[in-house]
Amino acid sequence: MTARTAQNPPELASANPSYNDFEQNTTSPFPTLTVGATADQLGLFRVLSPDGKIIQPDSDLENGTGVSDADALAMLRSMVRQRVLDDRMLALQRQGRIGFYGAATGQEAGTIAAGHALELRDWIHPALREGGMLLHRGWPLWQYLAQIFGNQDDTSTKGRQMPCHYGSREFGYVTLSSVMATQMPQAVGTAYAMAMQHAAPDRPICLGAIGDGATSEGDFHVAMTFAGVMRPRGLGLPLLLYVQNNQWAISTPVAKQTAAPTLASKALGYGLVGARVDGNDALAVLRVMRAAADHVRRGGVPVFVEAVTYRVGAHTTSDDPSRYRDERVTQQWAALDPIERLHNYLKIRGIWQDADLQALREHSDEEVRSTLAKVEQVPPVALETLFEDVYAKVPPHLQAQLAEARRYHAKAQ
C-alpha cells in the first residue's frame, strides 16, 4: 500500500482517538470480552496511569500490581535497549549504511511485555515490530545486526531477506514474511502440532502477532475461523493471536479498516476469547498475556488480544507519515511514552532512579555502537549462496547461472 496525500491532514485526527478517549478496565485482565459485554468490548485493561502510578492497587497481588520487581526491571531493560537500537538503526538508514528498517518506537511495552509473558519453549510467528521479543529471549545482538546488513554472519536468512526479517529455530522465532497476515494461519498450524504432541494442562503455546492492518487481510479471517473450530483431543488450540493496534496500516487509519467497535470484539464471531489492553502499559500487557497463556496451555479456546497503542514514528524508513496524518495527535501519544511510564513506576517504588535510566541508555548505546563497528566489517555473503539450500546437488541449469553470475561479478569488481 502506498502512502496517500491528505489535502487536510487534521481531518484525520478524529479517525484516531486520543489516549483519554478510551475507557478503562482496571479490575480483571482476562477474559474481558463475552457476548453482550459492551463495556468490556470498549474498555482497556490498565494497571498504571500515564505517570506510573497504580490505578487500583490490589493487596492480594504482588506489589499491588501482580508483577514482580524483577519482571518489571527485566522488561524496562529490554525496552530501553530496543529504543536505543531503533534510534541507531534509523540513523544508519538515513546515512545509507542500511537499506530499510521498521522501528518499534513507542510500542516497546506491547512488544517486550508480550514476549516476557511467554516461556522459551513457546514459539512466535512475528510481525514487523516483534524483533525485540527475539532479543529479549537472548538472541545475540550480533546476529540481529548481521541480518540487517545481510552479511556472512547472517545465519538466519543468509542475506536473502530484507532487514528486520529475523528468524531463529533455537529461540523459537519464525522468520518474518513481508506478506501481511500469512503468519496467522501458520501460527494456527504450529499450535495444532503442539496440541497433538503435548498434553494439557502444560502445553507449549504459539503466539501469532500482527498489526491492525493485517486484520483486513483474508488470512486473518481464515486463521480466526480455524482457531475457533479446531479441537484436537477435544481441547482448544494452545494459541494466542496478538494484534498491536497502533491505529495506522501505513496510511490507512483503523477507523477505515473495520466497523467493529474494537478489534478484540472480532474474537466473539469466531468463538474465541477476546481481551483488550493498554499497549503502552507494560504491567497490564504482561498481566493479560500471562493470563491468556495460562488459559490456552490448559486447553481453553484460543485468545485474541488487542493491545491499543500508537505508531509514533513512520511505518518504516520508506514512509513519510506527515503526508497523511495529523502529527499533533502523534505528539499527544508520544507523551505517553511506555518507557517513562514503567520507569516512573519503579521510581515510585524506590528501586530505580533517573540516574539508573540514564546509565542504562548509555550502556545500551555503547553496546550497540561497539557491536555495530564489528558487524560492519564482516564481508557480504558469498555469491555461491544464491544457488544453495534448494537442491542437494546443484542441477546443470543452476550451475550455468552460477558461472554466468561469477563472470558478471568479476567484471563489476
C-alpha positions in Angstrom: 0.0 0.0 0.0 1.4 3.4 -0.9 1.0 6.4 1.2 -1.6 8.8 0.0 -1.5 12.6 0.5 -4.3 14.1 2.5 -5.4 17.6 1.4 -6.2 18.4 5.0 -4.4 16.1 7.5 -6.1 17.5 10.6 -9.3 15.9 9.4 -7.8 12.5 10.2 -7.4 13.3 13.8 -10.9 12.2 14.6 -10.2 8.8 13.0 -7.6 8.1 15.7 -8.8 8.8 19.2 -6.6 10.4 21.8 -5.5 8.3 24.7 -8.1 9.6 27.1 -10.9 8.7 24.7 -10.5 5.0 25.7 -12.4 3.8 28.7 -10.7 2.0 31.5 -10.9 -1.5 32.9 -8.8 -2.0 36.0 -10.5 -4.9 37.6 -9.9 -8.1 35.6 -7.2 -8.7 32.9 -8.9 -11.8 31.5 -11.2 -12.7 30.0 -12.5 -9.2 29.2 -14.9 -10.0 26.4 -18.0 -12.1 26.4 -21.1 -11.9 24.3 -23.1 -8.8 25.3 -20.4 -7.3 27.4 -20.4 -4.0 25.6 -18.5 -2.1 28.2 -15.7 -4.6 28.2 -15.5 -4.5 24.4 -14.7 -0.8 24.6 -12.6 -0.8 27.8 -8.8 -1.3 28.1 -7.2 -3.2 30.9 -4.8 -0.9 32.7 -2.6 -1.2 35.7 -0.6 2.1 35.6 -1.6 5.6 34.9 0.5 7.6 32.4 2.6 9.0 35.2 3.4 5.5 36.5 1.0 5.4 39.5 -1.0 2.2 40.2 -4.6 3.0 39.3 -6.2 0.5 41.6 -3.8 -1.3 44.0 -4.8 -4.8 45.0 -3.4 -6.0 48.3 -3.9 -9.6 47.2 -1.4 -9.1 44.3 2.4 -8.8 44.5 3.4 -5.1 44.7 -0.3 -4.4 44.4 0.0 -5.0 40.6 0.6 -8.7 40.2 4.0 -8.1 38.7 7.3 -8.6 40.5 10.1 -6.0 40.6 12.3 -8.5 38.8 9.9 -8.8 35.9 9.4 -5.0 35.7 13.1 -4.4 35.6 13.8 -7.1 33.0 11.1 -5.5 30.8 12.4 -2.0 31.3 16.0 -3.0 30.4 14.9 -4.6 27.1 12.5 -1.7 26.3 15.3 0.8 26.7 17.7 -1.3 24.7 15.2 -1.6 21.9 14.6 2.2 21.8 18.3 2.9 21.6 18.8 0.2 19.0 15.9 1.5 16.8 17.2 5.1 17.0 20.6 4.0 15.9 19.2 1.9 13.0 17.1 4.8 11.8 20.2 7.0 11.7 22.1 4.3 9.8 19.4 4.1 7.2 19.4 7.8 6.7 23.1 7.6 6.2 22.8 5.0 3.5 24.5 2.3 5.6 21.5 0.0 5.7 18.6 -0.2 3.2 15.5 -0.5 5.3 14.3 -0.5 8.9 11.0 -0.7 10.8 11.2 0.7 14.3 9.0 -0.2 17.3 9.3 3.3 18.8 6.5 3.9 21.3 5.4 0.2 21.1 8.2 -1.2 23.3 5.7 -2.2 26.0 3.5 -4.1 23.7 6.4 -5.9 22.2 8.6 -6.7 25.2 5.9 -7.4 27.7 4.1 -9.8 25.4 7.3 -11.7 24.8 8.1 -11.7 28.5 4.8 -13.5 29.2 5.9 -16.5 27.2 8.2 -19.4 28.0 11.3 -20.2 25.9 9.6 -23.4 24.7 6.8 -21.3 23.2 7.0 -20.3 19.5 6.5 -16.9 18.0 5.2 -16.1 14.5 6.0 -12.4 14.4 5.0 -9.2 12.6 7.4 -6.4 11.7 7.8 -4.9 15.2 8.4 -8.0 17.3 12.2 -8.2 16.8 12.6 -7.1 20.4 10.9 -10.3 21.6 13.8 -12.3 20.0 16.5 -10.1 21.6 14.6 -10.4 24.9 14.8 -14.1 24.6 18.6 -14.0 24.4 19.3 -13.9 20.7 22.7 -12.2 20.2 22.7 -8.5 19.2 25.5 -9.5 16.7 23.0 -11.8 14.9 20.3 -9.1 14.9 22.7 -6.6 13.2 24.2 -9.1 10.9 20.7 -9.8 9.5 20.1 -6.1 8.9 23.4 -5.9 6.9 22.8 -9.3 5.2 26.5 -10.3 5.7 28.3 -13.6 6.1 27.2 -13.7 9.8 23.5 -13.5 8.9 22.8 -17.1 9.8 19.0 -16.7 9.8 18.4 -15.6 6.2 21.9 -15.6 4.6 21.4 -12.2 3.2 18.3 -13.2 1.2 15.8 -11.2 3.2 15.1 -7.5 3.8 16.4 -6.1 7.1 14.2 -6.8 10.2 13.2 -10.3 8.8 14.9 -12.3 11.6 14.5 -15.9 12.4 15.9 -18.4 14.9 15.0 -22.1 15.4 16.9 -22.1 18.6 14.9 -19.3 20.1 11.5 -20.4 18.6 11.1 -17.3 16.4 9.8 -18.0 12.9 11.3 -15.8 10.1 9.1 -12.8 9.3 7.4 -12.6 6.0 6.6 -9.2 4.4 3.4 -10.7 3.1 0.8 -9.5 5.6 -1.1 -11.9 7.8 0.4 -15.1 6.4 1.8 -15.8 9.9 -1.7 -16.1 11.3 -2.7 -19.4 9.7 0.9 -20.6 10.1 0.6 -20.0 13.8 -2.7 -22.0 13.9 -0.9 -24.9 12.3 2.0 -24.7 14.8 -0.4 -24.6 17.6 -2.3 -27.7 16.2 1.0 -29.6 16.0 1.7 -28.6 19.7 -1.7 -29.9 20.7 -1.1 -33.2 19.0 2.3 -33.7 20.6 1.7 -32.4 24.1 -1.0 -32.9 26.7 -2.8 -30.3 28.7 -2.6 -28.7 31.2 1.1 -28.0 30.5 1.5 -27.5 26.8 3.8 -25.2 24.9 1.9 -22.5 23.1 2.2 -20.4 19.9 1.9 -16.7 19.6 0.8 -15.2 16.2 1.5 -11.5 16.1 0.1 -9.0 13.6 -0.6 -5.3 13.3 -4.0 -3.7 12.9 -3.7 -3.6 9.1 -3.4 -7.4 8.9 -6.9 -7.7 10.3 -8.1 -6.5 6.9 -6.5 -9.5 5.1 -8.1 -12.7 4.2 -5.6 -14.8 6.0 -6.7 -13.2 9.3 -10.2 -14.4 8.9 -9.1 -17.9 7.8 -6.9 -18.2 10.8 -9.6 -17.0 13.2 -12.0 -19.5 11.8 -9.7 -22.4 12.1 -8.6 -21.3 15.5 -12.2 -21.4 16.7 -13.3 -24.7 15.2 -10.2 -26.9 15.6 -10.4 -29.0 18.7 -7.6 -31.6 18.8 -8.2 -34.1 21.7 -11.4 -32.1 22.4 -9.5 -29.1 23.6 -8.8 -25.6 22.3 -5.6 -24.9 20.5 -2.6 -23.7 22.6 -2.7 -20.4 20.6 -2.5 -16.7 21.3 -3.3 -14.3 18.5 -2.0 -10.9 19.3 -2.5 -7.6 17.4 -0.7 -4.4 18.3 -3.2 -1.9 17.2 -1.1 1.2 16.5 -4.0 2.7 14.6 -2.3 3.0 11.3 -1.9 0.5 8.5 0.7 2.6 6.7 -1.6 5.4 5.7 -5.0 3.9 6.5 -6.4 4.6 9.9 -8.1 1.8 11.8 -11.4 3.5 11.6 -11.4 2.9 7.8 -10.5 -0.7 8.2 -13.4 -2.0 10.2 -16.8 -1.1 11.5 -16.4 -3.3 14.6 -16.3 -1.3 17.9 -12.9 -2.8 18.6 -10.5 -5.3 17.0 -10.8 -7.5 20.1 -14.5 -7.8 19.6 -13.9 -9.7 16.4 -13.0 -12.7 18.6 -16.6 -13.2 19.5 -17.7 -14.0 16.0 -15.2 -16.9 15.7 -15.8 -18.5 19.0 -12.6 -17.2 20.6 -12.0 -15.3 23.8 -11.1 -11.6 23.3 -9.1 -9.4 25.6 -8.1 -5.7 25.2 -5.2 -4.0 27.0 -3.4 -0.7 27.1 -0.4 -1.4 24.9 1.6 1.4 26.5 1.3 -0.2 29.9 3.9 -2.9 30.3 2.5 -4.3 33.5 -1.0 -4.5 32.0 0.2 -6.2 28.9 2.2 -8.8 30.9 -0.8 -9.5 33.2 -3.2 -10.0 30.2 -0.8 -12.1 28.2 0.2 -14.3 31.2 -3.5 -14.9 32.0 -4.2 -15.7 28.4 -1.2 -18.0 28.1 -2.2 -20.0 31.2 -5.7 -20.3 29.8 -4.6 -21.8 26.4 -1.9 -24.0 28.0 -4.7 -25.7 30.0 -6.9 -26.4 27.0 -9.1 -23.3 26.8 -10.1 -21.8 23.5 -7.6 -19.6 21.8 -7.4 -15.9 22.8 -7.3 -12.9 20.6 -5.6 -10.0 22.4 -5.7 -6.4 21.2 -3.0 -4.1 22.6 -4.0 -0.5 21.8 -1.0 1.8 21.2 0.1 4.3 18.6 2.7 4.3 15.9 4.5 7.5 16.8 7.1 7.1 14.1 6.9 6.2 10.4 5.7 2.8 9.3 9.2 2.1 8.0 12.1 4.2 6.7 10.2 4.2 3.3 7.3 6.1 4.8 6.5 9.8 5.5 3.5 9.9 7.9 3.2 13.7 7.8 1.7 13.3 4.3 -1.4 11.6 5.6 -2.0 12.2 9.4 -2.2 15.0 11.9 1.1 14.9 13.7 -0.4 16.9 16.6 -2.2 13.7 17.5 1.1 11.8 17.2 2.7 14.2 19.7 -0.1 13.5 22.2 0.6 9.8 22.1 4.4 10.4 22.1 3.9 12.0 25.5 2.5 8.6 26.8 5.9 7.0 26.4 5.7 3.4 27.8 9.4 3.6 28.9 8.8 6.6 31.0 5.6 5.1 32.5 7.4 2.0 33.7 10.4 4.0 34.8 8.2 6.3 36.9 6.5 3.2 38.5 9.9 1.8 39.6 10.9 5.3 40.8 7.8 5.4 43.0 8.7 2.0 44.4 12.1 3.4 45.3 14.1 0.8 43.4 15.0 2.9 40.3 16.2 6.4 39.8 16.7 8.8 36.9 20.4 8.2 37.0 19.7 4.5 36.6 17.7 5.1 33.4 20.5 7.4 32.0 23.1 4.8 32.8 21.1 2.1 31.1 20.7 4.2 28.0 24.4 4.9 27.9 25.3 1.2 28.4 22.8 0.2 25.7 24.2 2.8 23.3 27.8 1.6 23.9 26.7 -2.0 23.3 25.0 -1.1 20.0 27.9 1.1 18.8 30.7 -1.4 19.7 28.8 -4.4 18.2 27.9 -2.4 15.1 31.5 -1.4 14.5 32.5 -5.0 14.3 29.5 -6.2 12.3 30.1 -3.6 9.6 33.5 -5.1 8.9 32.1 -8.6 8.1 32.2 -9.3 4.4 29.0 -9.9 2.4 27.6 -13.3 1.8 29.4 -15.4 -0.8 27.9 -15.3 -4.3 27.5 -19.1 -4.3 24.9 -18.9 -1.6 22.4 -17.6 -4.2 22.2 -21.1 -5.5 22.3 -23.2 -2.3 19.7 -24.7 0.0 17.2 -25.7 -2.7 18.8 -28.9 -4.2 21.1 -31.4 -2.5 23.1 -31.3 -5.8 23.1 -28.2 -7.8 21.4 -29.1 -11.2 23.1 -28.2 -14.5 20.9 -25.1 -15.3 21.8 -23.5 -12.0 25.4 -24.4 -12.4 25.3 -22.4 -15.7 23.6 -19.5 -14.0 26.3 -19.6 -11.2 29.1 -19.5 -13.8 27.4 -16.5 -15.5 27.0 -14.7 -12.2 30.6 -15.2 -11.4 31.7 -13.7 -14.7 29.4 -10.7 -14.2 30.6 -10.3 -10.6 34.2 -10.4 -11.7 33.6 -7.6 -14.3 31.9 -5.5 -11.7 34.8 -5.6 -9.3 
